[in-house]
Amino acid sequence: MNTTRWAGGWRGIEALGRMALVPVNHLLEELDFLAAVLISLSLTPSGQWPFLFRHVWQQIYFTAVQRAYVFTVVGLIIGALTAFPLIVFGIHDPQLLGRIMHIMMYHQLNPILGALFVAGLSGAAITAELGELRANQAIEHLAAMGVNPYGFFVLPRLIGVTVSLLILIFWLNLGVTVGAAVMLGFYQNIPLEVFFRVCASGLTIGAAVLTTGMAIMQAIHIVLVQTLRAFRVRAYVDIPRTLPSAFAQSFIGCLLISLLFSLVRYG
């Protein structure tokens, strides 16, 4: 009986160890994939640079430009919702309001929301598109013709999504600021120009660098996860099964990245 208990206990410990190693294995896999993508950049011939720039712009247009209206509406609504707790608690000090906006919105919530939208919209589109190409063996055919799949399929999307996420976070910050300013001005008679000036005065180079670095890491993580999952597709039936897990993994990774940068910022 004791032997059976010990064996069961060791199996449980072994299972926990394997579960703990899963995030590490995913991280190592992403780093290896990122290294292959960066190497493909150095191997890209000069004749393919116009193609690279064109597809980077297409990705930026799909991810950022076409989503500008959505982010405008979402930013205004979230800004208004953010102002209501401040109104309820009777916070009138503009300096404190600006500080709250920086800590709660600019550094935390807005980058997470931007990553959520990018992972759910553009990330899913990348997985579906590349998964379909993988299922009909188009990627293998291009590789047989000498085309580097990392530089052809992954690199433009990596650059485009990174630039797009930075643009969308800035746009979301602007919408949130306007939405909160309107509500605070209506309920607490705080002038719009005073609120804008306080929010702008709290911007520092160090905070901007940290937020930019966080957004870049989130965008890279999203593209790596989505393309890795797409490259594992074997048949068309695998695509709808891959999309939810790819989105969940990419978004959880973005939350962990936000947590890491918050520890650096406030720890």
C-alpha angles and dihedrals in degrees: 000000000000090000090053091050092049091048091050091048092051091048089053092049090048091051091050090050091053090049091051091052094053096082090045091051091048091050093050090047092052092048091051091049091047090051090054091050093049091048089053088057091060090047095051109116119230091249091065096053094090088053090049094050092046094052092043089056091047090053092048091049092049095044104035112015097045091045096050093098092050092049091048092055094042092048094051092048094047090047090054091047090049091054095055097071089047089052093046092052090047098238107170103158106109092206092055091045091053091048091052091050091053097047099039104032114018097040101032124013103033096054089047092050091047091051090047093054094044093048093046098044112024096023093054090046090053092050093048094046097046092039090057091049089049093049094053090043094241091135091054092048092052091047089052088054090056098262114141105231092204094055094037101045109015108035098059091047092047093053094040096050092046093054091042094053091052090051094047094049090052090048091047091050090052093050093047091050092051093046093049092044092054093050094045091047091051098046103028102025093238107159114243094230091053093052092046091048092050092049092048094047091059093060113108133180092240093053092046091051092051093047091047092049091049092051092048092051091047093051092048091049093050094051094044093050094045095047093043091054091045093052089056094058112117102175138013091257089064093063099074089043092052099048099070095044092045091051093047093048094047094047095046088051090052090052091051090049090051090050091050093051091045089055089051092046100044104014 
